[in-house]
Amino acid sequence: MKINNLVSFLLAFCLASLSYNISAAESPVVSHHKIQKEMSKYFKVYHNKEKFTATAVSVFIPQEKNKDVLDVATFVKGTMGYPPLSQEITPLNLFDIGSITKSFTSLILLQLQTEGKLSLDDPLGKWLPQYKEWKDVKLRQLLNMTSGIPNYSEDPEFAKKMEDNFAAIWGDEELLGYAHPEKPIETDRANRYEYSNSNYILAGMVIEKVTQDTFENQLKQRIINTNNGLNNSFYPAGPHGPEVEKSIRDRRVHGYFYDEDNKKLIDTISNDLSWAGAAGAVIANTEDVGRWVQLLYHGLLIEPAFRDEALSELESVVSIKTGLPIPSVTEDEPYGFGLGVGFYYDKNSRQRFWTYQGSTLGYRVMYLWNPCNDVTVVVALNGKGGSGNEKSKMGNHIHELCLNIHKVIVKNHPHLQCAS
């Protein structure tokens, strides 16, 4: 149905069989009007400030009588881009999901561990001996960001080359060159939490070495395929990256980066995502991101015999402050990082959420999953806003929108209320 440029699609999502059934009528458990209102309010307040033209929201809400069945709704508002682009977006339009890709990479490594093909405690040197200065880093440290390996995407020379040619195609080894593998890991970096895309480029390379296959192909075989219900997710990097990007170009919402210093708005649609690779190159619609969240946190792509152990590893978090393991997140320690997943304590609701914001040059996508009530919220915006830049005047309020939508859902569905 279409209400004030908002489109809502309803489906029933069955976890047991991974099947999706279209509902003929509007589900009574989904508070459409209030979710739409929350999204529209955000759009009105922030679309000029954060420089975006489109937003999409998907929610996954457990039914009261059968919590294993989720009602799914997707809402969209806005256009494919700034003028002359005027076509309204639909739930099938695609956004760069950025670093949410990291959880796909982590899951593949967990699968390989259950298959006996590697251990997350393996040193990197076992699989990639060419990186001698990094040889003692454990694979687990790559995934939880405690390796100390520098972030190639923060290197000034890399940033300049990216700015000069958005369409450049990058190789993994080329990217890692900007992390200076010839230098030892600095002592004050070792074993501390430090976000680095280099970790996940290396993780992707390990997957290729272990499987003797491309990361792209392993991603398709293991995760992004019809059997898993992920029909609107794509990986436009790797050997077939340009072909994949061309095949979905008309479905991609244009993304925008605003250069605050030069007062210039830049369309990033031509940006080749080979620079992000296994660290951030997946493109999807919000509904597929929500489906992925359900697959990931319920361990549905892990063999049942190994599921509990794998989930325990996935969700073992380190402190963002110290890099040391912590049992959970609290008001004093509200942020933790697992294996490509974030854990967050919200002091207002006193709830804990698994969450991640992915961003590329012109997009932001964020999910919020509450393990207490199994509610999932996914939000996508086609503007980078102030993401990743604390000095930005634009700000980044996507987390606020996710929390507000979760609050609306719980308030209107008492069976989803959790003890604080």
N, C-alpha and C positions, 0 to 999 in steps of 0.2 A: 504494500500500500504506500501511497505517497502523500505526505502531509508536510506542507511548508518546506518543500525541497528535501525532506527526510524520507529515506526509503528504509523500510523495515522488512527483513525476511525472517521467517520463523522456521525452525527445524527442530526435530527431536533427535537428540544425540544419545545413542545407547553405548555405554562404555564396554559392556560385556562383549558385544559383537563388532564394535567399531563401525556400526552402520548409521547412516543419516537418513531420516525420513522427513519429508516435507509435510508440515502441518497445513491442513486445509483452512483452518480458522485461527484467529488470533488467540494466543495462549493467555489464560487469565493470570498466570503467574508473572508475566513480564510487564513491568510498569512502564509501558511505552512512553506515555505522555511525559512522565517525570524524567525519564532518561533523556528524551529528546530535549526537554526544557533545559536540563543541565548542560547538555552539549551545545545547544544554541546560545546559552548564556556565555559559555567559554568563548565561542566563536565571536560573539558580539564584542566582548571585552578585550580579547587578545589578538584577533586576526590582523589588525593593523600594526600593533606593537611588535608581535612576534613574526610578522611577515609570512603568513600562510593564507591560502585560498580554499583549502579543503580539509575536512576532518572526517574520519570514519571511526565508529565505535562498535565493537562487538561484545556481547555479554553472554555468558554461559551460566545458567541458573538451574540448580537441582530442583526437580519437582518435589512437592511436599509428600505425595503418596509413594513415590519411588525415587529415592535420591540417586539411584544409578542412572537415571534418565535426566538429561539436561535439556532445557529449553534454550534455544539459541536465537538471538536477535541481533541484527546488524542495522545500524543507523548511519546515514551519511548526509553531509551538508557541504555545499560549496561547488567550486568548478575545478576543472583540470589544471588551471593555472591563471596567471594574470592575463588581461587583454593583450592580444586578440583572442586568447583561449577563453571560450565561454561555455563549453559543454559541461553540464552538471555531472558530477561523479556518481557512480553506482557502487554497490557492494562488491562488484567484481573487479574494480580498479585496484591497482597494485602500488605499494609503497616499498621503498628500501627499508628493511627491518634492522639493518646495521648489526650491532654486536649481539643481538639476540641469536644471531648465527652461531655464536660461541657455544651455546648449549647443544646445538646439533653436533658440533665437533666433539664436545665432551662425551656426548652419548655414544658416538661411534667408538671412542676409545674405551669406554666402559663395556660396550659390546665385545670388543676385541679381547678385553681382559677376561670376560666370562667364557670366551671361546678358547682361552689358554694361549693366545698368540702374543700377549705382552702382559706386563704388569705396570701399574701406575707408579710403582716404586723403581722401575727401570731407570738407570741414568740415561740422559739424552745421548751420551757418547756411544751407547750400545747400538743406536739406530741411525744417528747422524754424526759419525765420527769426524766429519769435516769441520765441525764447530768445536775445536779443541778447547777454547777458553770457556765453553759452556758445558763441557762433557759431564760434569758431576751433578748438573741440575736434574732433579727427578721429574718425570713426566707429570706427576701430581702437582709439582710446583709451577709448571707451565699453566695448568688449568686453574689453579687458585691464585695466580698472580703473585707468587712469592719467590720467583726465580731470580729477580734482580736484573734480568736482561732488559736493556733499554728499549724504548718504544720507537720503532722506525718512523711512525707517522708523526712524531713530535720533532723530528730532525729538520732544521731550517732548510737545508738543501733539498730534502725530499718535498717539503711544502712548496718551495719555489717551483720545482719541476712540475708538481701537480697543478699549480696555478697557471703555469705557462701552457699546459696541454692537458685539459680535462680528459680527452679521449685516449690518452696514452695507455698502452697495454703493458702491464707489469708482470714480471716473473717473481716467484717466491724468493729465490736466491738474491735477485736484484733488490727486493724490498729489505731483506735482512742485512744487506750491505750498509743500509742507513742506521742499523743498530750497532754497527762497529764490532763485528764478531772477532776482530783481531785484538781487541782489548779485553783484559780480564774484567770480570764483574767487580764493580766497586764494593769494597767491604761494607760500607754503610747501607748498601742496597740489598745485600744478600739476606735472604730469609725474611725480609720485610714485605708487606703488601705494597705493590706498586703496579698500577694498571699498565699493561703493555700489550699492544696488538701483536708484537713480535712473538709472544708466547704461543699464540694460536696459529700463526703462520707455520711455526715449527711443529705444532701438534698436527696440522694438516699434512706436513711433509712426513711425519712419523707414520701416519695412517697410510700414506702412499708407499712407504718403504715396507711396512709390515704386510700389506695386502698385495703388493706388486700391481697396483691399480691406481687410477687417478682418484683424487679426492672427490671430484665431480661425480664420477661413476659410483663410488661407494655411498655418497650422499643420496643418490637416486635409488640405488638398490636397497639401502637400509632404512631410509626415512622418507624422502620426498617422492612419494608414489601414490597411485590410486588405491592400492591395498590399505594404506594407512589413512586414507581420506584426505590427503593433502594434494588437492587438484589445482590449487591456485598458489603454489609456491615454486620458485625457480631459482637457479644458481647461474647467473650470467658471468661466470668466471671459469677458468680452466680452459682446456683445449677447444671446447665448443661454446665458450662464452659469447663471442660476437653473434653467433647464430641464435643462441637463446635470447639474447637481448633484442635482436631484430624481430623475433617471433612474438614478443610481448610488448613491443614499444608502444603500440596504440593503446594498451591497457594501463600503462604507467602514468600516474599523476606526475606532472612536472614538479620538481623540487626546487626550493629557493634558499639561497644564502645571501644575507645582507651584509655587505662590507660597510661597517659602521664608520670606519676612518674616511673612506672615500664616498660615502653616501650612495653606494651603488648596489642595486639588486641584481643578483646573478642567477640565471636559470641553470641548474646542474643536471638536467636530463641527459646531457651528453657525457657525463662522467662515467668512465669505464670502471667497473667495480673490481677489476683484477687487483687493484691496489689494496682491497680489503680481504679478498680470498676467504680462507677458512676462518678468518677473524670477523668477517662482516659483510659478505656479498649476497646473502639471500634476499630475494624480493618476494613479497607475498601480499595477500589481502588480510584484513584484520581477522576474518573468520578462521582462516588457516592458522594464523598465529595462536588463536584460542584453542584450536584443535591440537596444535603442537604442545601447548602448555598442558593439556589434559593427558596426552600421550606420555610426555616427559615425566611429570610428577606422579603419575600412577604407575610408572614403570612398564607400560604396555608394550614397549619394544625391547624389553629384556626378557629372556627366558624365565618362566615362573620360578624355577629352582634357584635362580641367582638374583631374583628381583629385589628382595629386601636388602641384601648386602649391597647391591649396586645403588639403590636409592639412598642408603646410609652414606655411601661414599659421595654421591652427588651432592648431598645436603650437609656434608661435614664442612663447617664454615670456619674461616679465620677472621680475626679482627681487622677491620679496615685501618685501625689506629696502629696496631703492633705487628700484624701478620701472624700472630700466634693463634692456635686453635681456641675456639670458644664454644661452650655447650649450646648456647642460644644467643639471641639478641634481646637486649633489655633497654630500659629507659636510659641507663648510663652508657650502654654500648649498643646503639640502635642499628648499626650497619654491620653485616657480615657478608663474606663472599665465599661461595662454594665452588663447585667445578663448572664454571661458566654460568652460574646463577647467583642472584643476589637475595639476601634475607634482610628484612626490614621490620623494625618495631615502631608502630605508630602510637605515640603517647596519647593522642586524643581519644582514639578508640580502644587503646590498650590491646590491640590485635597485632599478630605477626603475619607478615605477607612474604611470599616468594615473588620477586619482582625483577624487572630488568627494563632499562631504557636503552634502545638501540638508536644510533643516529649516524647518518652519513653527511655528506656536504649539504644536502638540502632537505633532509627528512628526519622526523622523530617518530618512533613507534615504541610504545610502552605497554607491558602487561602487568597485571596484578592478580595473584592467585592466593586465596585464603585457604590454607589446609584444613581449617576448622569447619568451614561450610561448603567447600568446593566451588565457590563462586569465582569466576574468571572475568576480568575486565580487560579489554584491549583497546587502546587509543592510538590513532595514527594522524599525523599532521604533515603537510608538505612544505614545511619551513623549518630550518634548523634553529631559528630563534637564537637565544643566548646559550644553548646547550654547549657545555664544554668550555665556556668562557665566563669566568666569575666577574669580569669587569664589564660585561655586556649590559647595556641599558635595556635591552629587549626582554631579558628574563626568560625563564623556562618553567612553565606552570603545568606541564602535562601530568606530573605526579599528583598534583592537586585535583585535576579532573578525574583521574582514575579513582582516587580515594572518595571523592564526592559521589561518583556513580555507584561505587560499592556501598556507600552509606545509604543511598536512595533505595537500592535493591533490598538491603537488609531491613530497613525501616518498613518497607511495604510487604515483606515476606517474613513474618515472625519466626517461621520454622528455621530460618537461616541465622538467627541471632546466636552469637557465641558468648560463652562465659568469659569475662575479662580477667 
